[in-house]
Amino acid sequence: MAWQIAALIVVALLLVWLAASFKVLQEYERGVAFRFGRLGPVRDPGVQMVFPGLDKMVRVDLRIVTLTIPPQDVITKDNVPARVNAVVLFQVTDPVRSVMAVENHAIATSQMSQTTLRSVVGRADLDTLLAHRADLNEDLARNINAQTEPWGVQVKVVEIKDVEIPQAMQRAMAREAEAERDRRAKIINAHGELQASEELGQAAEILSRNPASLQLRYLQTLLELGADQKSTVVFPLPMDILGPFLNGKVTQQVAQPSAAPPGADTVPLPEPAGAAAAFAAAVATAVAAAAAQTTEVSS
């Protein structure tokens, strides 16, 4: 009777042992199995028999793993202190080497990424770090891959997330950017003045071909200024209208110091009131002529 109970116990233990031997691997997993310490074939996804006490299986995840590199204190090539953090995406390509070549491939990849980040950023200046991150990311991925490839780990992407620089350096960069914008604004303004002067020169040349067009421009300016009742209108006069009055004044100034010979006929100079009336009449005549020419040109 005792031996029957012992047999039942042995059979139950055997069933439990066999039940514990069934292992299920997911589609994205591979199993690296060892039997009595010896490396066996890689186990594929599905149900696998791993006998407790005889076999040992290490599960390896083949999915892409996201690894965040903590902020690193670095000094750039131009001696600017900065704090840089990054993210690394890696994937196991060889399950056997990821188990046999390194104790923990995730921790080893993280440590290698931190040291490589400090090394690569230390060889670049601040402008390159801020404006050319793509080149630095490619350099980081290439250097990390060179270290992790013997472990069966491939680095897919390395991206620098954030770069922290001191406040004093940020203010200096802001002043530099403001000065650069001022320089560009002055250059654009100078180009605008040059183009405007060229266009004005061409417009003056076209208006000089026909005097009536200049008078049309005068009248159009007066019409625009007359829209506002509180405006002050300054009407320019051509020099050919003021010419006779200027010539008379010069003649009067020249004739005063010179002594007229006896018996010579003297021409009396116009009085100030008469000169003013003549000037007003000339101005009215010029305005009427301008209006008549404007009407003819418009028709």
Secondary structure, DSSP 8 states (H G I E B T S, - for coil): -HHHHHHHHHHHHHHHHHHHTEEEE-TTEEEEEEETTEEEEEE-SEEEE--TTTEEEEEEE-S-EEEEEEEEEEE-TTS-EEEEEEEEEEEES-HHHHHHS-S-HHHHHHHHHHHHHHHHHHTS-HHHHHH-HHHHHHHHHHHHHHHHGGGTEEEEEEEEEEEE--HHHHHHHHHHHHHHHHHHHHHHHHHHHHHHHHHHHHHHHHHHT-HHHHHHHHHHHHHHHTTSTT--------HHHHHHHHHHHHHHHHHTTS---TT--------HHHHHHHHHHHHHHHHHHHHHHHHHHH-
